[in-house]
Amino acid sequence: MDQSENYSGVENVVIVGSGPAGYTAAIYAARANLQPLLITGFTSGGIPGGQLMTTTFVENFPGFPDGVLGPELMDLMKAQAVRWGTKLIESDVISIDSKSKPFKLSLLDGEIFSNAVIIATGASANRLGIINEADYWSKGISACAICDGATPQFRDAELAVVGGGDSACEEAVYLTKYGSKVHLIVRSAQLRASAAMIDRVKANDKITIHWNTSVVQAKGNDWLEKIEIINNKDKNVKEVFVKGLFYAIGHTHNTNFLGNQIDIDEKGYIKCKSGRPETSIEGIFAAGDVADAEWRQGVTAAGSGCMAALASERWLSERNLSRLITREQPEPVKSHSDNNFIEEEVTEKTFDMNSEWQKGSYALRKLYHESKKPILVIFSSPSCGPCHVLKPQLKRVISELNGKVQGIEIDIDKDQDIANQAGINGTPTVQLFKDKLLKKQWKGVKQRSEFKEAIKNLI
Ligand SMILES: Cc1cc2nc3c(=O)[nH]c(=O)nc-3n(C[C@H](O)[C@H](O)[C@H](O)COP(=O)(O)OP(=O)(O)OC[C@H]3O[C@@H](n4cnc5c(N)ncnc54)[C@H](O)[C@@H]3O)c2cc1C
C-alpha cells in the first residue's frame, strides 16, 4: 500500500481510542482509502481495546451466536482495521489544539497534525476514594472482577462488590465462582440493574446484599483483610471480613484531554447534534460511549463509529482535504490476529529448550532451572483483557531481542500453586528472572520499552 504521493505530514483523519467505536471508525475510514491513524490509548483512559477488554463473554454482539470473549472481539476488530491499512500508535492523547488548522494532537511522545479528528475515548472505571484505598489497590482492591477474580487470594474467601447497577450485579455473580461468599454493597435501597440481572443476584445464595450502605475504609496488613461499612440511614458502622473489594461504580467519560474546547453536556458527555457525530467544532467528530448518555453498548458504539467515519470522509472531501492512498492490490492480504487464544501448554514431549515463547508450568520449571538466558514470565488469566494487550507486546520484545531472552506464560487459573509461590495477586503480572533470581516485577500494562530496557541490562 502506498502513502499518498503528496503526503505532507498531515493525516487525513486521526481516531482517538481503540474501543468498538474507534476500530469501527478506522475500518470505514481505511476502506475509504483515507489511511487513518488510530491512537489506541494506553494508560490515562483505559487499556487499548477499551471496556470490552475487561469482560468475559459478550453475548449480544451480532454475528456471534454463541457469544465471543470481549478481548477476542476487540482483537478481531483491530485485525480488521489493520488489514485495511489503519496505522496504530500505542499512546495517549494529552491534548488537542482545536484552533490550529490542521488540528494539533499532543501525545505522550510527540505531536501529530490532522485535518479531521474522531474522538472515541469511551469511559474509565471510577474509584471510591475510601481511606487506605491506595495502600490496598491491587492488594485486595480492584476495579475489574473479571480481570482479577481468579487470583489465588480470592479463592474460597469472602469478597465484596460495591455498586448497584448491571456491572455490580454481573461481577457479584461472577465472583461467586471463586469466593465463598460475596457481599454486594449498595448505596441506596434498590438495584439499578436489568430485571434479569437482579433476579440472578437474588437467586444466588452466595450473595448477601447490604442495602443503604457505603464503604468507609479498607484495613489489613500486607493484603486487604476487612472493610469498614456504614449504614447510611442509622449510621451504624461495622466491619466485614473480606479479602477482595471490587469496584463497579460506573465510569467517567474520557474527555479531560479536550480541556474546555468542545461542548460537553451536564453529565460530562460530548454534545453532538441529535443522532449525528458532529461536535461543536467543525472537523472534530465523536463516537461511542464518550458521546452517548443513553445506550452505551458495544454495538451502538460500533454503529456511531461508522457514522463518524462516513461524516468525516464527507467533510474532508467537501473541503478538498482528503489525500487518498492508492492500493497496489485491491484485495488486502488476509488479516492475522496477534493473540493466539488457544495456546497449548507444553509438556515433557513438546518442550523446546530454545523456543522463544512457551506456555505452562513445565516450561517454567525447566527454563528456571536450566536456562542461562533471562526469562520473562507473564502470569495471566483467560478472561483478563490487559493480558491480551500485554502478551503480543512481550512477544514482540522477545522477538526483537533475537532469542537472547525466553518468554513463558502461566495461566493462574490452571497453575494456582505456581501463582501462589510467585506471590501473584493480580493479572497481568510480569516477572523477569536471571540465574534463578527475580530481577524485576511489573503489574499491569506497561510500555514495551520498560521491559526491553530491563532485559537488555541482563544480557
Ligand atoms: C464489564 C463490562 C461489560 C460489558 N459488557 C457488554 C456487553 O456484553 N455487550 C455490549 O454491547 N456492551 C458491553 N459493555 C459496554 C461496552 O463495553 C461499551 O459500550 C463500549 O466498549 C464502548 O465503546 P467505545 O469505543 O465508545 O469506548 P471504550 O470501549 O471505553 O474504549 C475507549 C478507548 O479510548 C481509549 N482512550 C481513552 N482516553 C484516551 C486518550 N486520552 N488518548 C487515547 N486513547 C484514549 C481507551 O484506551 C480505549 O481504547 C460492557 C462494559 C463493561 C464495563
The ligand as a Tripos MOL2 file, in Angstrom:
@<TRIPOS>MOLECULE
LIG
   53    58     1     0     0
SMALL
NO_CHARGES

@<TRIPOS>ATOM
      1 C1        -17.7460   -5.0040   32.4740 C.3       1 LIG1
      2 C2        -18.4280   -4.5270   31.2110 C.ar      1 LIG1
      3 C3        -19.1520   -5.4180   30.4400 C.ar      1 LIG1
      4 C4        -19.7930   -5.0020   29.2730 C.ar      1 LIG1
      5 N1        -20.4730   -5.9150   28.5370 N.ar      1 LIG1
      6 C5        -21.0420   -5.5400   27.3740 C.ar      1 LIG1
      7 C6        -21.7180   -6.4900   26.5570 C.ar      1 LIG1
      8 O1        -21.8240   -7.6730   26.9060 O.2       1 LIG1
      9 N2        -22.2380   -6.0580   25.3860 N.ar      1 LIG1
     10 C7        -22.1410   -4.7620   24.9710 C.ar      1 LIG1
     11 O2        -22.6000   -4.4520   23.8730 O.2       1 LIG1
     12 N3        -21.5160   -3.8380   25.7270 N.ar      1 LIG1
     13 C8        -20.9850   -4.1860   26.9180 C.ar      1 LIG1
     14 N4        -20.3570   -3.2470   27.6990 N.ar      1 LIG1
     15 C9        -20.3450   -1.8520   27.2550 C.3       1 LIG1
     16 C10       -19.2820   -1.6420   26.1800 C.3       1 LIG1
     17 O3        -18.0680   -2.1220   26.6660 O.3       1 LIG1
     18 C11       -19.1470   -0.1720   25.8430 C.3       1 LIG1
     19 O4        -20.3930    0.3590   25.4870 O.3       1 LIG1
     20 C12       -18.1950    0.0070   24.6590 C.3       1 LIG1
     21 O5        -16.9450   -0.5800   24.9430 O.3       1 LIG1
     22 C13       -17.9900    1.4680   24.3450 C.3       1 LIG1
     23 O6        -17.0950    1.5380   23.3000 O.3       1 LIG1
     24 P1        -16.2420    2.8500   22.9940 P.3       1 LIG1
     25 O7        -15.4460    2.5280   21.7970 O.co2     1 LIG1
     26 O8        -17.1260    4.0230   22.9680 O.co2     1 LIG1
     27 O9        -15.2970    3.0810   24.2570 O.3       1 LIG1
     28 P2        -14.3440    2.1440   25.1240 P.3       1 LIG1
     29 O10       -14.6150    0.7290   24.8980 O.co2     1 LIG1
     30 O11       -14.4370    2.7010   26.5010 O.co2     1 LIG1
     31 O12       -12.8970    2.4900   24.5280 O.3       1 LIG1
     32 C14       -12.3120    3.7460   24.7320 C.3       1 LIG1
     33 C15       -10.9090    3.7450   24.1560 C.3       1 LIG1
     34 O13       -10.3660    5.0620   24.2310 O.3       1 LIG1
     35 C16        -9.0200    5.0000   24.7020 C.3       1 LIG1
     36 N5         -8.6980    6.2950   25.3130 N.ar      1 LIG1
     37 C17        -9.2460    6.8860   26.4020 C.ar      1 LIG1
     38 N6         -8.6440    8.0790   26.6480 N.ar      1 LIG1
     39 C18        -7.7040    8.2390   25.6720 C.ar      1 LIG1
     40 C19        -6.7620    9.2520   25.3670 C.ar      1 LIG1
     41 N7         -6.6360   10.3640   26.1120 N.pl3     1 LIG1
     42 N8         -5.9650    9.0780   24.3060 N.ar      1 LIG1
     43 C20        -6.0610    7.9780   23.5160 C.ar      1 LIG1
     44 N9         -6.9590    6.9890   23.7420 N.ar      1 LIG1
     45 C21        -7.7520    7.1230   24.8160 C.ar      1 LIG1
     46 C22        -9.0530    3.8340   25.6770 C.3       1 LIG1
     47 O14        -7.7530    3.3400   25.8800 O.3       1 LIG1
     48 C23        -9.9310    2.8510   24.8970 C.3       1 LIG1
     49 O15        -9.1520    2.1960   23.9430 O.3       1 LIG1
     50 C24       -19.7070   -3.6420   28.8640 C.ar      1 LIG1
     51 C25       -18.9760   -2.7350   29.6310 C.ar      1 LIG1
     52 C26       -18.3320   -3.1590   30.7930 C.ar      1 LIG1
     53 C27       -17.5240   -2.1690   31.6080 C.3       1 LIG1
@<TRIPOS>BOND
     1     1     2 1
     2     2     3 ar
     3     2    52 ar
     4     3     4 ar
     5     4     5 ar
     6     4    50 ar
     7     5     6 ar
     8     6     7 ar
     9     6    13 1
    10     7     8 2
    11     7     9 ar
    12     9    10 ar
    13    10    11 2
    14    10    12 ar
    15    12    13 ar
    16    13    14 ar
    17    14    15 1
    18    14    50 ar
    19    15    16 1
    20    16    17 1
    21    16    18 1
    22    18    19 1
    23    18    20 1
    24    20    21 1
    25    20    22 1
    26    22    23 1
    27    23    24 1
    28    24    25 2
    29    24    26 1
    30    24    27 1
    31    27    28 1
    32    28    29 2
    33    28    30 1
    34    28    31 1
    35    31    32 1
    36    32    33 1
    37    33    34 1
    38    33    48 1
    39    34    35 1
    40    35    36 1
    41    35    46 1
    42    36    37 ar
    43    36    45 ar
    44    37    38 ar
    45    38    39 ar
    46    39    40 ar
    47    39    45 ar
    48    40    41 1
    49    40    42 ar
    50    42    43 ar
    51    43    44 ar
    52    44    45 ar
    53    46    47 1
    54    46    48 1
    55    48    49 1
    56    50    51 ar
    57    51    52 ar
    58    52    53 1
@<TRIPOS>SUBSTRUCTURE
     1 LIG1         1 GROUP 0 **** ****
